[in-house]
């Protein structure tokens, strides 16, 4: 008596292949975003080194529409990132961005930096009052600030607080950190002030 081997229906095989392909595409897309952000930081570090040597608006790659304006570190958390000019979505894909119209980081006044909650500014959730944030300006000078607190704000009602003669740094990202959908009106804001 012979053994009968049945092949799975073609539709089932095709469906499984499509599902596996879609899963690989989604996973690959997520990995690509992460790798792009990491590679960008390497190229940005090179552009920052050129900036410290006197280059102005040193683009990290020829087609870039942004350039490094500062270096941001949080020694206690092992954070070391290059801050870019501008705060467009395209800029924030590569690193934290400086909000145009506010003083450059490390300068007198109220400087605002933005970043994505799931890449470069994911560390904001771990910042605590009293932690040190150091910013290196384009002239090589370091400005230390201490975290004074954090709050959740609705960007539709938020207003730029005056610095009142102080050197203030605000780090802003979307909130909540574990949101499934990006965007929304809530922002997590960490405030730091020069001692």
C-alpha positions in Angstrom: 0.0 0.0 0.0 1.5 3.3 -1.1 1.8 6.4 1.0 0.0 9.4 -0.3 1.7 12.7 0.1 -0.5 15.8 -0.2 0.9 19.1 -1.1 -0.4 22.1 0.8 -2.7 24.2 -1.4 -0.9 26.9 -3.4 -2.9 29.7 -1.9 -1.7 28.6 1.6 1.9 28.6 0.5 1.6 31.9 -1.3 -0.1 33.5 1.8 2.6 32.2 4.1 5.3 33.6 1.8 3.6 37.0 1.7 3.2 37.1 5.5 6.9 36.2 6.0 7.9 38.8 3.4 5.9 41.5 5.2 7.3 40.6 8.6 10.9 40.7 7.2 10.1 44.1 5.6 8.7 45.5 8.9 11.6 44.2 11.0 14.1 45.4 8.4 12.6 48.9 8.4 12.9 49.1 12.1 16.5 48.0 12.1 17.3 50.4 9.2 16.0 53.4 11.2 18.1 52.4 14.2 21.3 51.9 12.0 20.7 55.1 10.2 20.6 57.0 13.4 23.8 55.4 14.7 25.7 56.0 11.4 24.5 59.6 11.4 26.0 60.1 14.8 29.4 58.9 13.5 29.2 61.3 10.5 28.0 64.1 12.7 30.9 63.6 15.1 33.3 64.1 12.2 31.4 67.3 11.2 31.5 68.5 14.8 35.2 68.0 14.9 35.5 70.2 11.8 33.2 72.8 13.4 35.5 72.9 16.5 38.4 73.6 14.2 36.6 76.6 12.8 34.4 75.3 9.9 31.0 77.0 9.6 27.9 75.1 8.9 29.9 71.9 8.3 27.4 69.5 6.7 27.9 65.9 7.7 27.2 64.6 4.2 26.9 66.6 0.9 23.1 66.6 0.6 22.4 67.4 4.3 20.3 70.4 5.0 21.5 70.6 8.6 24.8 70.9 10.5 26.1 70.4 14.1 25.6 73.3 16.5 26.5 71.7 19.8 27.4 68.5 21.6 25.2 67.3 24.4 26.4 64.9 27.2 24.8 63.4 30.2 27.8 61.7 31.9 25.7 59.8 34.5 23.7 58.1 31.7 26.6 57.7 29.2 24.8 60.0 26.7 27.0 61.8 24.1 25.1 63.3 21.1 25.6 65.9 18.4 22.9 68.6 18.3 21.8 69.7 14.8 20.5 73.0 13.5 16.7 73.0 13.1 13.9 70.9 14.4 12.2 69.5 11.3 11.3 65.8 11.2 14.0 65.2 8.7 16.6 66.7 11.0 15.3 64.8 14.1 15.7 61.5 12.2 19.5 62.0 12.6 19.8 63.5 16.1 18.5 66.0 18.5 17.7 69.4 16.9 17.9 73.0 18.1 14.7 75.1 17.9 15.3 78.0 15.6 14.7 81.3 17.3 16.1 80.3 20.6 19.7 80.8 21.7 22.2 78.2 20.8 22.8 75.5 23.5 25.3 76.7 26.1 24.5 80.3 25.4 22.8 82.8 27.7 19.0 82.7 27.5 16.4 79.8 27.0 17.6 77.3 24.5 15.2 74.5 23.4 16.3 71.1 21.9 13.9 68.5 20.5 14.4 64.8 19.8 12.5 61.6 19.2 11.3 59.7 22.3 12.3 56.4 20.8 15.9 57.2 19.6 18.0 60.2 20.6 15.9 61.5 23.5 14.7 58.2 24.9 17.1 58.9 27.8 15.0 61.8 29.0 12.8 59.4 30.9 15.8 58.6 33.1 16.9 62.1 33.9 16.4 63.1 37.6 16.7 66.5 39.3 20.3 67.3 40.1 21.8 65.3 37.2 24.4 67.2 35.1 23.8 68.0 31.4 26.9 69.4 29.7 26.8 71.2 26.4 29.8 72.0 24.3 29.4 75.1 22.1 31.0 75.5 18.6 33.8 77.5 20.2 34.8 74.5 22.3 33.6 76.0 25.6 31.5 73.6 27.9 28.5 74.8 29.7 27.1 72.7 32.6 23.5 72.7 33.6 21.7 70.8 36.4 18.3 69.2 35.8 15.7 71.1 37.8 12.7 69.0 36.9 10.4 67.7 34.2 6.8 68.1 33.2 4.2 66.9 30.7 2.8 69.7 28.5 0.3 70.0 25.7 2.2 71.7 22.9 -0.9 73.5 21.8 -0.9 75.5 25.0 2.8 75.6 25.8 4.7 78.9 25.7 8.4 79.7 25.8 9.3 80.7 29.3 11.5 83.7 29.6 15.0 83.0 30.9 14.9 86.0 33.3 18.6 86.5 32.8 19.5 82.8 33.4 21.0 80.2 31.1 18.2 77.6 30.7 18.1 74.5 28.6 14.8 72.6 27.8 14.9 69.1 26.3 11.6 68.2 24.6 10.2 64.9 23.3 6.9 63.3 22.5 4.9 61.7 25.4 4.1 59.1 26.4 7.4 57.2 25.9 5.7 53.9 25.2 3.0 55.2 22.9 2.1 52.9 20.0 1.2 55.8 17.7 3.7 58.6 17.2 2.8 62.2 17.6 0.0 63.5 19.7 -0.2 66.8 21.5 1.7 65.8 24.7 5.4 66.6 25.2 7.8 65.6 28.0 10.0 68.6 28.9 13.1 68.4 31.0 14.4 71.7 32.3 18.0 72.3 33.2 19.7 75.5 34.4 23.3 76.6 34.6 24.4 76.8 38.3 
